[in-house]
């Protein structure tokens, strides 16, 4: 769904014309790691409470950004 949204925002289905292959790869990885779905957050909130839910959200946001930044550094060194 993230790539569909990106295609709509870019105004073209040819994402290779808008982003490099490294950028597309990093986008895909960060999209997977970045934000848990709303239903997951709701279940965590109901089952574990606000504290654990906030920690899980912060962890996934941080993990997505750190992995994305690391991949960017790796690809920029190539």
Secondary structure, DSSP 8 states (H G I E B T S, - for coil): -HHHHHHHHHT-S-GGGTS-HHHHHHHHHHHHHH---HHHHHHHHHHH-HHHHHHHHHHHHHHHHHHHHHHHHHHHH-
